[in-house]
């Protein structure tokens, strides 16, 4: 009876004997165990969140022509799966123009690039200026499936970067400081599982750092692939007219109705090129242009005829389409060989999206043009301006 395997009493030893005997009798069934183990491992892996989002690497790069553009961020590895995660700026925006409103989310743009996320502004109606700020800045985002908001593991940026540390960290990243780049790597790793990022910050006011986001702004507003431009050949004399664009901020003359033309020449403008310097510089440009002449474009909302009559140019293009076509005016003004700009935030945006060429800046105290010499465009401040520098910048190859 004891020899009958079916009658062996149950015990740890007999249970082990039965396992070994079963294995000996059924070797062809080894795959059952393999499948079971593989299934258990797969279930555990998926339960823990599946494959981690690839952690992009951030390499410090030498400062080149475009001094502080996030070159290191532009090469961040793309996530291994779609859709691309969204970085949603959900903080309220003030009723400001398309240029000055950018001061309130530059840090968010930098963070979104560090995290290889698509920056999106929450819907915002700017009633004072009669347009959707969010619609303009989100313009290229057309496919809702491609940039859908994935809330499965949504993270708040302030849980990883406290509001009190945002400004210092952003500046450190833009300046490629080692401590900031090291922290950026840690941020990328710690937020690698976030399916989306939400930013509720409303306190930011950053007038400078435009060089750090210059290529981002250009990609959003005026990508070269969609707006091809024929640059001025570098040889003198030019074979075509030199294209010149001027921005005169409407507020600079809107309340100066009592000023005579001669008094306007001495009027101190805010955010625009002063008229006396403007006229002198235009004469220098005409002299360089020679027989080819210049082609002038003037952007001035609520255009003041007294000012336009002072420009000594009979044929010019006036951009005064008001807020409805603000972005279109900005693009048209940017497409000039030379830009004459003050420190109006609208004018700064024109410079940021402009094709290769030269920008002459009257002012500079707010540092809005700092580190924006790049992407083929040079900057000369009027405090450093000379006709010789103008010629050298426009025509670096001399063939006189």
Buried (B, 14 or more C-beta within 10 A) or exposed (E): EEEEEEEBEEEEEEEEEEEEEEEEEEEEEEEEEEEEEEEEEEEEEEEEEEEEBBBBEBEBBEEEEBBBBBBBBEEBEEBEEEBBBBBBBBBEBBEBBBBBBBBBBBBBBBBBBBBBBBBBBBEBBBEEBEBBBBBBBBEEBEEEEEBBBBEEEBBEBBEBBEBEEBBEBBBBBBBBBEEBBEBBBEBBEEBBBBBBBBBBBBEBEBBBBBBBBBBBBBBBBBEBEEBEBEEBEEEBEBEEBBBBBBBBBBBBBEEBEEBEEEEBBEBEBEBBBBBEBBBEBBEBBBEBBEEBBBBBBBBBBEBBEBBBEBBEBEEBEEBEEEBEBBBEBBBBBBBBBBBBBBBBBBBBBBBBBBBEBBBBBBBBEEBBBBBBBBBBBBBBEBEEBEBEBBBEBBBEEEEE
